[in-house]
Amino acid sequence: MKFFVDTAEVAEIRALSEAGLVDGVTTNPSLIAKSGRKMAEVIAEICEITPGPVSAEVTATDFDTMLAEGRFLRGIARNVAVKVPLTEAGLSVCRSLADEGTKVNVTLCFSAAQALLAAKAGAAYISPFVGRLDDIAYDGMLLIADILKIYRNYSYFKTEVLVASIRHPVHLVEAAKLGAEVATLPPNVIRQLIKHPLTDRGLESFLADWRKTGQSIL
Ligand code: G3P
């Protein structure tokens, strides 16, 4: 399973990359706004840190402007994946950019039917938002299961399921059990994955016993 980090905070991406935990990055307009930085500048910097795909999202809603923005964004670095919303214009832009050899991440997916359309439009990734579905009392993971089932019926679909809006470790574990290809995780969720109270307690007692020996390895 590939781990993407869902942030536009360069320091976070650098730290997690050093730990070998980042296969790619996803951003969206809200995350860019939160960073307080110029989009082109921050995307270029992220692309230098991570060799994997870096999703940069268009902000226009009409076909022509969205396509022009997508072409601009992919020109920032060779590993930019253009992110488009799941709208009619977004799907048309997806098809155009995919035909030009650009990886497209179709975002804001909330139904299996939408995911089917994204695959037909040549998306490299479909981003279903599990947390936001949970927020409205629908089990977001059921959508992941449905999309994977549908995609597996048609081996010619090359679209990868990129589970987004992950809020906690259980989302990740459930997505991995279902076999989703990618999960995009906020940095705090990645840190939650690492931590376990028994690990902390076990390490504390190993080190206490070790100190009693008076030895040092080096
Ligand atoms: O990857 C999409 C993600 O950023 C949305 O997450 O928590 O705002 O629903 P959230």
Boltz pocket constraint, residues with backbone or C-beta under 6 A from the ligand:
constraints:
  - pocket:
      binder: B
      contacts: [[A, 6], [A, 26], [A, 28], [A, 129], [A, 131], [A, 132], [A, 164], [A, 165], [A, 166], [A, 167], [A, 184]]
      max_distance: 6.0
